[in-house]
Amino acid sequence: MSEKKITILFDFDGTLAETMMLIYTVFNRLSGTYGYRHLPEEEIGMVRHQTIHEFIEHVGISLWKVPIVAIHARHLMHQDIHEVRPPKGLVDVLTRIHDSGRYHMDILTSNRPKNVHKFLAEHSMDWFDEVHSTRSVLSKKRRVKKYIREKGIAPKNLYYIGDTTVDVESARLAGTKAVAVSWGLNTAEALARANPDHLVDLPHELLDIFPVQ
């Protein structure tokens, strides 16, 4: 891959797909099975301000259960992924970025590739060459670093776009540029505390970071 071409690596849940309410629904469905606290709808706004570790403590999940819950949740999400939509305006923006020919676009997600491919096909979002996955929900640093090695790109030429403090911290620890979007799981305030290189509130603001002309 050319060193000069910028690579944009996208998170999936909350970034490309509005899965937040589906995630909370599935999370609550599994609360009895794994013995953690059911999250009332009125608390969703509050937990959006929390880091992943603060959230885990808030609902009382044992750390060793987190990967197990995540695997089960990914499986359950498949049956309802058809109800999920992209954030308003994002498809047009990403079409312009892709069609400019200036950028290489891939996905790195903690969701199942099967779920991601189903969503992309249903919404004709065919700009991504590859979908990479990781089972870790607490950090994606190692997987981002592995992606850099596999693609032979310089970290300075990679931007990782995500909606959580985990995404921002993973990008920064891997030495890449972190772009945080506030339309997903974490609020703009929570994301700002993680110190991303860029923080955007609306999809069209991505064009300020990735010019197409």
Secondary structure, 3 states (H helix, E strand, C coil): CCCCCEEEEECCECCCECCHHHHHHHHHHCHHHHCCCCCCHHHHHHHCCCCHHHHHHHHCCCHHHHHHHHHHHHHHHHHHHHHCCCCCCHHHHHHHHHHCCCEEEEEEECCCHHHHHHHHHHCCCCCCCCEEECCCCCCCHHHHHHHHHHHCCCHHHEEEEECCHHHHHHHHHCCCEEEEECCCCCCHHHHHHCCCCEEECCHHHHHHHCCCC
